[in-house]
């Protein structure tokens, strides 16, 4: 993948002037630098393709991360505190929201990733020590309907991690492109079978079906919805993974790796 021209480099180019430069020359240099920056970004997008685009989050280093008391966390606090105890329990201990939000290793990235969900809703803490939130909309996002299995899975997948320079990277599409050994912050992808069974008690997917995530190399995948008339799940498995059904979409979840103090 081509080397990125980072935001700090763009600012350096824009400020690369001498005392002898006239205002007109400075303006021209700034315009030229900005144009080159934009053209390079567009070229990189074309070279990378739409399903595997790497972007560097424009944020401060983790030690300058936003406060756990930031008001943007208030909806997540309210949702979390309304969960039953079993959904707030990790290794036998019921965790408070303050404990959870403090353990999020990059809270700026968390808010960015959560904003990519449709009506984000806190689901539960899972057994792996991850905070799981997901789409809170009653039906699958209409923009995700009508795609075959693989396009649905790859289109909804995002992985954020810290690169070797300590910068936060968000990778869209195939997770196998994530460099080995990096610190994974969060993963967004279509919901898995166990998660769906756990969170849907009739409030989701009464009209449309959703793909259940079975991996990008699956030869068959589950489709699920909720039968409101009989009060139970309906669906099954299909091998027709290349078929696009206009009434079938995805429900995405975001799994955030928590980092508790020793």
URHU-V278562 format. One record per helix or strand. SS is the DSSP state (H for helix, E for strand). FROM is the first residue (numbers start at 1). TO is the last residue. If there is no record, write none. Layout:
ss & from & to
SS & FROM & TO
SS & FROM & TO
This chain:
ss & from & to
H & 7 & 14
H & 23 & 48
E & 54 & 56
H & 62 & 64
H & 71 & 81
H & 85 & 88
E & 89 & 90
E & 93 & 94
H & 97 & 102
E & 104 & 104
H & 107 & 115
E & 120 & 125
E & 130 & 135
H & 142 & 144
H & 149 & 155
E & 158 & 162
E & 168 & 172
H & 175 & 177
E & 183 & 190
H & 193 & 199
E & 209 & 211
E & 221 & 227
E & 232 & 238
E & 248 & 249
E & 252 & 258
